[in-house]
């Protein structure tokens, strides 16, 4: 592929579509897979992604889908292919879109993993508050579960975007879209304890405005947050496979179960489409059992 085309595509994703760094990386990895296919497949001859025809892309889809049976991964790659050819059309690099008739595979729908209130308490109580990172980790849990933040939003949270007296923080979400999210009183309390600890660290210049740092004074990574959560889950005896996103699922589900409006939850989570929020609105088995016992005529005496 022409290097200038790839550079222009990066600029298109970043500036014109306003995607986050993680999303840009994902789309460029999809393009890598398409390039690899054209470089190794004898079926496409001398053609490249820029000069591909519809039959080439159908072969790519077949090749991709037979090597990866996960429908979500398949849809991810196909979305990247569509994005690249929309860019080509938009910038008049092609007069047609060879990916136009490629169909998305149907996605598998799984209910998200959610912690019970008792499991959340166990997770919180597993934190050793006497350790140097104890207050920080408690504040992290309160932010993830108490405000429903994504892990990327948490690690990029800036002190200058926290309005603690007003009880709000300005969150930069997917696609660089901003939203105001309340800080719960409990999260504010533990964040205050963490700030006292943070003042004693040698925070590096590039992390001065970053809310959560490690003991070296550098910005925490997503991987470190995953490690913290899974380590605490093991100490708490929680056998579910959980991640920081599990706390976000739990935040939304517990709000809904306690009567919060779905539209409010949508705003708090930063979802554009209400259908995305509905994924979080599953009911547990006891709720379903209770509904059958209470409302089905066969069970009414």
Number of C-alpha atoms within 10 A of each C-alpha: 13 9 8 9 14 14 10 14 22 16 14 18 22 18 11 10 11 16 18 18 13 12 15 21 15 15 22 20 14 19 20 14 16 21 15 11 21 22 16 10 14 9 13 19 11 11 13 17 21 15 12 17 16 14 13 22 22 16 15 20 20 11 13 18 18 11 10 11 10 13 15 16 15 20 17 15 23 26 17 21 24 17 17 24 22 19 18 19 13 12 13 10 14 15 10 13 17 20 22 12 11 15 12 15 15 10 12 8 9 7 11 15 15 24 21 12 11 9 16 19 12 17 23 19 14 18 22 14 13 8 10 13 18 18 22 26 24 22 25 26 23 24 25 23 24 21 21 26 27 22 22 16 16 24 20 20 20 19 15 11 16 19 14 16 8 9 15 17 20 17 22 20 19 19 16 13 12 12 16 17 19 20 22 16 13 13 21 19 13 20 25 16 15 22 15 12 15 22 9 10 14 12 19 14 10 10 16 16 17 22 23 27 21 15 15 11 19 18 20 19 17 16 9 12 20 15 14 16 21 19 14 19 23 15 14 18 12 16 8 14 11 17 17 24 19 20 27 23 24 23 22 27 25 18 15 18 14 8 8 13 11 17 14 13 21 18 16 17 22 22 15 11 11 13 10 12 20 15 15 22 18 15 12 12 9 9 11 12 10 11 11 14 12 12 10 10 9 9 9 9 4
